[in-house]
Every structure is written in C-alpha cells, then in structure tokens.
Amino acid sequence: MKIAVCVKHAVDESELRADPSGKPILQGAASKVSTFDKNAAEEALRMKAKSGGEVVIVCVGPAEAKKTIREALAMGADKAVHVVSDASGRDSLATSYLLWKALAKSGPFDAVLCAEGSSDTYEGQVPPMLAEWMALPYAGYASKIELSGSVAKVEQSLEDSSQTLELTVPFVASVVSEINEPRYPTLIQIMQASKKPMEELTPQQLSGPDAPTSLSRVLDTRVQSMNRKKVVFEGAPEETATKLLDALKAEGVIGA
Amino acid sequence: MTFVVWAYSEAEGVANEVASAADEIAKSVSGSAAVIDLDQERPGVSSPGRKLVLKASSPLADSPELAAEAIFRAAKAAGPSAVLLGATRRGREVASRLAVKMKVGCVSEVFRLKAGAEELQGERNMYAGKFLSTVACRFPCVATLKTGVLPRLAGRQGSVDVIDLGALSPKVRLLGRAGKKAGTVDLKSAKVIVSAGRGVKKKEDLQMIDELARSLGGVLGCSRPLSSDLGWLPEEHHIGLTGLEVHPNLYLAVGISGQLQHIAGIKDSKIIAAINTDKDAPIFQAADYGVVGDLYQIVPAIKKLVSGG
C-alpha cells in the first residue's frame, strides 16, 4: 500500500495580525502545517499500520514549507516530495495540477489523502480537483475509511446525511477532522524527520502544455472588525444573571 | 456574446438562494439566468428564466461526480459565462470538478457578488473569518456561494427544457445513506442558540445547558471539542469553521473559550453573549455581553429567573 498525503504550508491564522490599515501582515507571519492535514496524515499512518507499505508527504509550497513537511514526516511518514513554488497568486486549480503531476512522477499511489479544507483559506477545492485531474474514484468528507484488499468502504459526512461509498484503489479521499485524533510526534521522531528523504521538484519540471494559469485571484484582504459591545458583568451569580437577562431583553433578542 | 448565468444546488432552499444571486448578476449586465435541475424538474426550485433539466442513463443528483460531468456537457454546448453553485459539501465537489473540466477558475464560498466587465467579483472570509477578502475570477468561471445569507427566489418564469446527455456511469458506488437522526436541531434558522463548550465538565451536565436553551426559546449547539473529541453531541450541533455557520439573534456561549475557529461560525450573530470563568478568555473580546463566573452557578441562576419570571 503506497499512500500519499497532500499537505499545505499554511499561515497560522491564530497568530496573524493586521497592520494599521487593516491588511494582514503576511511577511514573516507564523506558519504551520494546515491543521486538518494532520488528520489526513494520521489516517494514512493507520492504513499503513494495517496493510503495510509507505506513506509519502506531498507539498506544493515555498522553500519555508520544509518546516511543514518535517512536521508531517515527524508523525511517522516515510519520505516527502516538495514542489518548491511560491504561493503568491497560485489558485487551487493551479495547485491541484502541480500536485497531480508530482503524484504522477513519484507514484503510482494506491490512495491519496487530503484534508477537507485548509485552516487558512478553507476553500476545500484541491481534493476534488485532484480527483478530477487524476480521473480516480473520490470520496470527500470521509469520517471513516475501511480498507479490505483493494476495496475501500468510506463513510461520508454530509450536511443532511451520512453516506456509505465503495471505491476501489487507487482512489482520492478527503477526511474530516472527526475521523481521528492525530498523534503527537516524540522528540526522537522530530529529530529523525530532518533525516528522512525529501525530493525537490520545480513547477517547470512538472508543467506540461495543459498547465492552467491561475484564473482566480485575491484583489484585497482586510481585517474584519469585531464591533461588539464587550460589556462584562462580574459579581454574585444572581446579580450577574439578572444583569445579563436585562441586557438581552433590552436588545430584544429574548422575550421580556 | 450574451451573458448567461447558470445556477444549481442539490438542496432546494440553497438552489433558490443561488437562483436569486444568478438573477441579480444577470440583470446587472443585461444578461439572463437559468436554473439547472438534475434528473427531474423540481417544483420547489424557482427560476428567473429558463430551467434546464439534465438527464442521463444514471441518476445525477446523488453523484457530484456525474452532476459535474452533466453540467460540463451542457455548458460545452451552451457556453454560460458563469456557473453558480451552493457552497454545500456536495456543491463544493461539483464546482471543483467543473472548474477542472472547463479549465476555468473557481472562487469559493463567496457573497456580495458583482459582475465586472471581464470578471466575477465577490467577498469571502479568510483566515478563519478574521479577515475578509475580495476575490475575482475571469469569465467564464465557476463559483460556490455562501449559504444562508442570500434571499431565496420565489416563483418561476420561462420554459423547462430537458436535455438528455446519454450514458454516464460513476466511479464510486453509493451503498447507502442514513439521514441525520430524527429531532435534529435546525441551528441554521434558530433565533436563539445556547452553546456548550469545554467548560462543561461531564456529558450529563449538557442537560442543564439544553434546558436553558429551551427556556430561552432556543436550541443547543456546541464547540468542536464536544462533538469531535468527546463525542457528547452529534456532529450536526458543531458550530465553527468546519461545522455550521450560524446567525441567530442571540448566541449564548457557555464555557466556550472562543477559539478563532469557533468565532468563525458565530460572528454573524446579532448579539453574542458569553459565560466563562476566565475573564481573559478570547470569547469576551467577541461578545456583546459577558458574565465572568462559574457556569454551574450562573446557568441555574438564569434558569431560575427565566422560569420564575
């Protein structure tokens, strides 16, 4: 079983600050492996534990993304493929194309796992786009993946229902964070991660005449103002409870 | 070339939202809008113009894979300038696949759509809702629209045209479907939501929060740890970035610290209130009214006042 896990080098949204004009300070901003990608890596490692084989981390990102790749490798993956490419201006169509080409070059894979979306932009477009480029069976929002032989049974979590899908390998799947609890790497694993093989590729090596240009773009980003009243009540429970209810009644959001 | 916008969502309510956005965009550039139904015409789905009913040898509506292929084939013949879909989990898959098939750009979860001369523009949340971006995509394009924020189109005009696309077969087999449990909460349309977080010490105590929600005429929600990590409540109660985005009149967060991912799901609420022991908890920065204190004392005190008054 050869399993690929696609990871994103993401801006750490909780650390991201705005400059005085309200624009995000992306230069030098803290970054990390996109939160939910850890669930995809965890699932791949569990599949490997059952069926044997190899887990390969695949990432399209700038040189600094090595840090993100090592985070994923430290969880227990065997090796990595890094498509070194600056993120600025690259949309999900172009990213998914590069991932496809990188997977084709370092594969074939029996399964390609992604997170349902990234923690910074949360578009959720790359996994189904990848399935489409690769012309493989796809299950999105997987909350359970059961593999027996070359057949995978996937529980898919949708808004109004949960579905059971049957796919044959090779396939692409995106997982929801409820699927598992990602492991924490040990100190030794973190140290070993930097010694694991990491192949570097460039977009130029991978792009054919069918390569899409980025057709969607971000024109402007500004901080969302949190115009909340921030009235805080402290004191005895009966007293604060009364004050809270009075305030909510005055706002007309609960019955008087 | 005439400007034509197509609208589709597998969910009827969302389909009417997307149809209204398509109508508005089309009108702004003197174009026309059409609504897509798959397999059969849905009487509950409105259209400002034509309805295109796409059919094939295999059912399309249940398969995002086939839905995308069907819309692609119809689009190849008709050449719409934009295809708008609802940003549901199925809708995101259809849109992403369609973008690859059509080799066009795709913007996701957008609202406040505008048609420029050469591109579609819209706004979307970024970095867990901390920031707002204006995004653009050159025509022809695909877009998924944020659900629950647009008006729903009512009524229907224009013809219903059935297009048969011949043989299509999926790569994935659907073995079964289970609806979410009966009595499922409708948090999307709730006016009052009381949500529980990690501050609740044990599962049994959720009853107290649920009772508070009911006494205020609302329903019970929760932050991610309670549904995902602890499994105390089903996933459909989970409010936040990867769960539901809600917009009630009152959102009362009980024992929720206020991680960015949670705030992303509640920031469109009219009034946000919070109860938390830690007065430095980030939830207070995102709330209109906060009570610093032990929820095990405050919640009973509120309940007593509500039922007593």
Boltz contact constraints between the chains, C-beta under 6 A:
constraints:
  - contact:
      token1: [A, 13]
      token2: [B, 127]
      max_distance: 6.0
  - contact:
      token1: [A, 13]
      token2: [B, 128]
      max_distance: 6.0
  - contact:
      token1: [A, 13]
      token2: [B, 260]
      max_distance: 6.0
  - contact:
      token1: [A, 14]
      token2: [B, 260]
      max_distance: 6.0
  - contact:
      token1: [A, 16]
      token2: [B, 127]
      max_distance: 6.0
  - contact:
      token1: [A, 24]
      token2: [B, 131]
      max_distance: 6.0
  - contact:
      token1: [A, 93]
      token2: [B, 99]
      max_distance: 6.0
  - contact:
      token1: [A, 120]
      token2: [B, 127]
      max_distance: 6.0
  - contact:
      token1: [A, 123]
      token2: [B, 108]
      max_distance: 6.0
  - contact:
      token1: [A, 124]
      token2: [B, 92]
      max_distance: 6.0
  - contact:
      token1: [A, 125]
      token2: [B, 96]
      max_distance: 6.0
  - contact:
      token1: [A, 125]
      token2: [B, 108]
      max_distance: 6.0
  - contact:
      token1: [A, 128]
      token2: [B, 93]
      max_distance: 6.0
  - contact:
      token1: [A, 128]
      token2: [B, 96]
      max_distance: 6.0
  - contact:
      token1: [A, 128]
      token2: [B, 97]
      max_distance: 6.0
  - contact:
      token1: [A, 129]
      token2: [B, 96]
      max_distance: 6.0
  - contact:
      token1: [A, 129]
      token2: [B, 100]
      max_distance: 6.0
  - contact:
      token1: [A, 132]
      token2: [B, 97]
      max_distance: 6.0
  - contact:
      token1: [A, 132]
      token2: [B, 100]
      max_distance: 6.0
  - contact:
      token1: [A, 133]
      token2: [B, 100]
      max_distance: 6.0
  - contact:
      token1: [A, 137]
      token2: [B, 171]
      max_distance: 6.0
  - contact:
      token1: [A, 137]
      token2: [B, 172]
      max_distance: 6.0
  - contact:
      token1: [A, 140]
      token2: [B, 93]
      max_distance: 6.0
  - contact:
      token1: [A, 141]
      token2: [B, 89]
      max_distance: 6.0
  - contact:
      token1: [A, 158]
      token2: [B, 89]
      max_distance: 6.0
  - contact:
      token1: [A, 159]
      token2: [B, 88]
      max_distance: 6.0
  - contact:
      token1: [A, 161]
      token2: [B, 177]
      max_distance: 6.0
  - contact:
      token1: [A, 161]
      token2: [B, 179]
      max_distance: 6.0
  - contact:
      token1: [A, 162]
      token2: [B, 178]
      max_distance: 6.0
  - contact:
      token1: [A, 163]
      token2: [B, 177]
      max_distance: 6.0
  - contact:
      token1: [A, 164]
      token2: [B, 175]
      max_distance: 6.0
  - contact:
      token1: [A, 164]
      token2: [B, 176]
      max_distance: 6.0
  - contact:
      token1: [A, 165]
      token2: [B, 172]
      max_distance: 6.0
  - contact:
      token1: [A, 166]
      token2: [B, 173]
      max_distance: 6.0
  - contact:
      token1: [A, 166]
      token2: [B, 175]
      max_distance: 6.0
  - contact:
      token1: [A, 167]
      token2: [B, 172]
      max_distance: 6.0
  - contact:
      token1: [A, 177]
      token2: [B, 242]
      max_distance: 6.0
  - contact:
      token1: [A, 178]
      token2: [B, 228]
      max_distance: 6.0
  - contact:
      token1: [A, 212]
      token2: [B, 103]
      max_distance: 6.0
  - contact:
      token1: [A, 215]
      token2: [B, 105]
      max_distance: 6.0
  - contact:
      token1: [A, 215]
      token2: [B, 138]
      max_distance: 6.0
  - contact:
      token1: [A, 216]
      token2: [B, 105]
      max_distance: 6.0
  - contact:
      token1: [A, 216]
      token2: [B, 107]
      max_distance: 6.0
  - contact:
      token1: [A, 216]
      token2: [B, 137]
      max_distance: 6.0
  - contact:
      token1: [A, 217]
      token2: [B, 136]
      max_distance: 6.0
  - contact:
      token1: [A, 218]
      token2: [B, 133]
      max_distance: 6.0
  - contact:
      token1: [A, 218]
      token2: [B, 135]
      max_distance: 6.0
  - contact:
      token1: [A, 219]
      token2: [B, 134]
      max_distance: 6.0
  - contact:
      token1: [A, 219]
      token2: [B, 136]
      max_distance: 6.0
  - contact:
      token1: [A, 220]
      token2: [B, 134]
      max_distance: 6.0
  - contact:
      token1: [A, 221]
      token2: [B, 126]
      max_distance: 6.0
  - contact:
      token1: [A, 221]
      token2: [B, 131]
      max_distance: 6.0
  - contact:
      token1: [A, 221]
      token2: [B, 133]
      max_distance: 6.0
  - contact:
      token1: [A, 223]
      token2: [B, 131]
      max_distance: 6.0
  - contact:
      token1: [A, 224]
      token2: [B, 132]
      max_distance: 6.0
  - contact:
      token1: [A, 226]
      token2: [B, 286]
      max_distance: 6.0
  - contact:
      token1: [A, 228]
      token2: [B, 286]
      max_distance: 6.0
  - contact:
      token1: [A, 228]
      token2: [B, 287]
      max_distance: 6.0
  - contact:
      token1: [A, 228]
      token2: [B, 288]
      max_distance: 6.0
  - contact:
      token1: [A, 229]
      token2: [B, 288]
      max_distance: 6.0
  - contact:
      token1: [A, 231]
      token2: [B, 289]
      max_distance: 6.0
  - contact:
      token1: [A, 232]
      token2: [B, 284]
      max_distance: 6.0
  - contact:
      token1: [A, 232]
      token2: [B, 290]
      max_distance: 6.0
  - contact:
      token1: [A, 233]
      token2: [B, 291]
      max_distance: 6.0
  - contact:
      token1: [A, 234]
      token2: [B, 292]
      max_distance: 6.0
  - contact:
      token1: [A, 237]
      token2: [B, 293]
      max_distance: 6.0
  - contact:
      token1: [A, 237]
      token2: [B, 297]
      max_distance: 6.0
  - contact:
      token1: [A, 237]
      token2: [B, 298]
      max_distance: 6.0
  - contact:
      token1: [A, 237]
      token2: [B, 301]
      max_distance: 6.0
  - contact:
      token1: [A, 238]
      token2: [B, 301]
      max_distance: 6.0
  - contact:
      token1: [A, 240]
      token2: [B, 291]
      max_distance: 6.0
  - contact:
      token1: [A, 240]
      token2: [B, 293]
      max_distance: 6.0
  - contact:
      token1: [A, 241]
      token2: [B, 298]
      max_distance: 6.0
  - contact:
      token1: [A, 241]
      token2: [B, 301]
      max_distance: 6.0
  - contact:
      token1: [A, 241]
      token2: [B, 302]
      max_distance: 6.0
  - contact:
      token1: [A, 241]
      token2: [B, 305]
      max_distance: 6.0
  - contact:
      token1: [A, 244]
      token2: [B, 289]
      max_distance: 6.0
  - contact:
      token1: [A, 244]
      token2: [B, 291]
      max_distance: 6.0
  - contact:
      token1: [A, 245]
      token2: [B, 305]
      max_distance: 6.0
  - contact:
      token1: [A, 247]
      token2: [B, 289]
      max_distance: 6.0
  - contact:
      token1: [A, 251]
      token2: [B, 271]
      max_distance: 6.0
  - contact:
      token1: [A, 253]
      token2: [B, 249]
      max_distance: 6.0
  - contact:
      token1: [A, 253]
      token2: [B, 250]
      max_distance: 6.0
  - contact:
      token1: [A, 253]
      token2: [B, 271]
      max_distance: 6.0
  - contact:
      token1: [A, 254]
      token2: [B, 216]
      max_distance: 6.0
